[in-house]
Amino acid sequence: MANFLKLERYQKKTVELEQIVSEVITEQSYRRMSQHLKIIGSLEIPKSTAHNWIKATPCDVVAQQLEFEFAQILPDGTGYKKRPKKPGGSNRGELKVVIGVDDKGNTLPMGVWSDKSWAEIGATILDPEDAAKRDRPLADNLVVDGEPGMVEGLEHLADGVQRCHWHLPRNLGYSM
């Protein structure tokens, strides 16, 4: 049947298959997703292949309405190890996320970035020149953990800046 349909042994992925993988991965880990697809659909997709598909997906920024106003904007970042591009190069990467919270407590992801500065992220969300033209910023408060550059890069998005209460005493030694 495969010869009649002219299907190759290792056929390239389809949009439908990528969508199935994306939907399943949102509910569980890559390892469990791989096992789940093998059981329910006889699809053998290695977790590394699925991870590469998700990384290559063109929808890496959530479209947002700039008219939407938030009560708080919550940015945070975490480091991760990546494969160095050249021998002896740095393997340090940083993943940053920005989440908006409205007055009702609903959250809206504003975006996720890898290896971008907070200034680049702030300009991606709302250009500082466009922010100056608006009658109100996107949020009432920007809640930060004190990471260097975070306030400077994102302050044009909010009316005020609040230091996270959990980070204030925990990292107080760094500030002092």
PADREN-925210 format. One record per residue (C-alpha): residue number from 1; residue in one letter; y, x, z. Coordinates in steps of 0.1 Angstrom, whole numbers, plus 2048, in hexadecimal, padded with zeros to 3 digits. Layout:
! PADREN-925210
{atom NUM A {Y X Z}}
...
//
This chain:
! PADREN-925210
{atom 1 M {800 800 800}}
{atom 2 A {818 81C 809}}
{atom 3 N {812 82D 7E6}}
{atom 4 F {817 80B 7D5}}
{atom 5 L {838 806 7E7}}
{atom 6 K {841 82A 7E1}}
{atom 7 L {847 831 806}}
{atom 8 E {848 855 811}}
{atom 9 R {834 860 82F}}
{atom 10 Y {854 868 843}}
{atom 11 Q {86C 84E 836}}
{atom 12 K {891 851 840}}
{atom 13 K {89E 83A 85A}}
{atom 14 T {8AC 818 851}}
{atom 15 V {8CB 807 85F}}
{atom 16 E {8B4 7ED 86F}}
{atom 17 L {89F 808 880}}
{atom 18 E {8BE 819 88D}}
{atom 19 Q {8CB 7F8 89A}}
{atom 20 I {8AA 7F1 8AC}}
{atom 21 V {8AA 814 8BC}}
{atom 22 S {8CF 80F 8C6}}
{atom 23 E {8C8 7ED 8D6}}
{atom 24 V {8A9 7F9 8E9}}
{atom 25 I {8BA 819 8F5}}
{atom 26 T {8D6 805 905}}
{atom 27 E {8BD 7F7 91D}}
{atom 28 Q {8A8 815 926}}
{atom 29 S {8A4 83B 924}}
{atom 30 Y {89A 84D 904}}
{atom 31 R {878 855 912}}
{atom 32 R {871 831 91A}}
{atom 33 M {880 825 8F9}}
{atom 34 S {868 83B 8E6}}
{atom 35 Q {84A 82D 8F8}}
{atom 36 H {857 80A 8F6}}
{atom 37 L {85B 80B 8D0}}
{atom 38 K {839 81B 8CD}}
{atom 39 I {829 7FE 8E0}}
{atom 40 I {83C 7E0 8D2}}
{atom 41 G {841 7EB 8AE}}
{atom 42 S {82A 808 8A7}}
{atom 43 L {849 81C 8A0}}
{atom 44 E {846 841 8AA}}
{atom 45 I {869 84E 8AE}}
{atom 46 P {86D 86D 8C3}}
{atom 47 K {887 86B 8DE}}
{atom 48 S {899 88A 8CF}}
{atom 49 T {89B 878 8AD}}
{atom 50 A {8A9 858 8BD}}
{atom 51 H {8C2 86D 8D0}}
{atom 52 N {8CE 87E 8B0}}
{atom 53 W {8D1 85C 89F}}
{atom 54 I {8E7 84F 8BC}}
{atom 55 K {8FD 86E 8BB}}
{atom 56 A {902 86A 896}}
{atom 57 T {90B 845 897}}
{atom 58 P {92E 840 888}}
{atom 59 C {938 827 8A4}}
{atom 60 D {943 840 8BF}}
{atom 61 V {964 82F 8C8}}
{atom 62 V {966 80C 8D4}}
{atom 63 A {981 7F9 8C2}}
{atom 64 Q {99A 7EC 8DA}}
{atom 65 Q {9B7 7D4 8DB}}
{atom 66 L {9D7 7E6 8E6}}
{atom 67 E {9E6 7C5 8F0}}
{atom 68 F {9CB 7C3 90B}}
{atom 69 E {9D8 7CE 92D}}
{atom 70 F {9C4 7DD 949}}
{atom 71 A {9C8 7DD 96E}}
{atom 72 Q {9B9 800 970}}
{atom 73 I {9AE 81B 958}}
{atom 74 L {991 831 965}}
{atom 75 P {98B 852 954}}
{atom 76 D {970 86B 95E}}
{atom 77 G {95E 889 94F}}
{atom 78 T {93E 89C 955}}
{atom 79 G {931 8BD 949}}
{atom 80 Y {911 8C2 936}}
{atom 81 K {8FF 8DF 926}}
{atom 82 K {8FE 8E0 900}}
{atom 83 R {8EF 8F8 8E7}}
{atom 84 P {907 914 8E0}}
{atom 85 K {913 916 8BB}}
{atom 86 K {911 93C 8BB}}
{atom 87 P {8FC 954 8CF}}
{atom 88 G {90D 95D 8F0}}
{atom 89 G {925 93F 8EC}}
{atom 90 S {92D 926 907}}
{atom 91 N {914 90A 90D}}
{atom 92 R {92D 8F6 922}}
{atom 93 G {935 8D3 915}}
{atom 94 E {948 8B7 925}}
{atom 95 L {943 892 920}}
{atom 96 K {961 87B 929}}
{atom 97 V {962 856 92C}}
{atom 98 V {97F 83D 931}}
{atom 99 I {97A 81A 93E}}
{atom 100 G {994 7FE 942}}
{atom 101 V {992 7E4 95D}}
{atom 102 D {9A5 7C3 959}}
{atom 103 D {9B3 7AD 975}}
{atom 104 K {993 799 978}}
{atom 105 G {97E 7B9 97D}}
{atom 106 N {96E 7B9 95A}}
{atom 107 T {969 7DB 94B}}
{atom 108 L {96F 7E6 927}}
{atom 109 P {964 807 91A}}
{atom 110 M {982 819 90A}}
{atom 111 G {96E 836 8FC}}
{atom 112 V {957 854 902}}
{atom 113 W {960 877 8F5}}
{atom 114 S {94F 898 8F5}}
{atom 115 D {962 8B9 8F8}}
{atom 116 K {984 8A9 8F4}}
{atom 117 S {9A2 8B0 90A}}
{atom 118 W {9B1 894 91F}}
{atom 119 A {9D1 896 909}}
{atom 120 E {9BD 891 8E9}}
{atom 121 I {9AB 873 8FA}}
{atom 122 G {9CC 864 905}}
{atom 123 A {9DA 867 8E2}}
{atom 124 T {9BB 857 8D3}}
{atom 125 I {9BD 839 8EB}}
{atom 126 L {9E3 835 8E6}}
{atom 127 D {9FB 84E 8D6}}
{atom 128 P {A16 858 8EF}}
{atom 129 E {A31 84F 8D6}}
{atom 130 D {A22 82C 8D1}}
{atom 131 A {A20 829 8F7}}
{atom 132 A {A45 830 8FA}}
{atom 133 K {A4C 813 8E2}}
{atom 134 R {A37 7FA 8F6}}
{atom 135 D {A48 7E5 910}}
{atom 136 R {A2A 7E9 928}}
{atom 137 P {A10 804 92B}}
{atom 138 L {9EB 7FB 926}}
{atom 139 A {9E4 7FB 94C}}
{atom 140 D {9F4 7F8 96D}}
{atom 141 N {9E2 815 97C}}
{atom 142 L {9D0 834 970}}
{atom 143 V {9B5 83D 98B}}
{atom 144 V {9AC 862 988}}
{atom 145 D {996 87B 99B}}
{atom 146 G {9AF 897 99A}}
{atom 147 E {9A0 8AA 97C}}
{atom 148 P {9B9 8C2 96D}}
{atom 149 G {9CA 8B4 94E}}
{atom 150 M {9BE 890 953}}
{atom 151 V {9DF 882 961}}
{atom 152 E {9F4 895 947}}
{atom 153 G {9DF 88A 92A}}
{atom 154 L {9DB 865 934}}
{atom 155 E {9FB 85D 948}}
{atom 156 H {A0B 84B 92B}}
{atom 157 L {9F0 830 92C}}
{atom 158 A {9F9 823 94E}}
{atom 159 D {A16 819 964}}
{atom 160 G {A0B 82E 982}}
{atom 161 V {9F1 847 98C}}
{atom 162 Q {9D9 844 9A9}}
{atom 163 R {9C2 85F 9B7}}
{atom 164 C {99F 852 9BD}}
{atom 165 H {99A 84E 9E2}}
{atom 166 W {976 85C 9E1}}
{atom 167 H {982 87C 9CF}}
{atom 168 L {9A1 881 9E5}}
{atom 169 P {98F 88B A06}}
{atom 170 R {971 89A 9F4}}
{atom 171 N {984 8B3 9DF}}
{atom 172 L {9A2 8B6 9F6}}
{atom 173 G {99A 8DB 9FA}}
{atom 174 Y {9A2 8E2 9D5}}
{atom 175 S {9C4 8D1 9D8}}
{atom 176 M {9CD 8E4 9F8}}
//
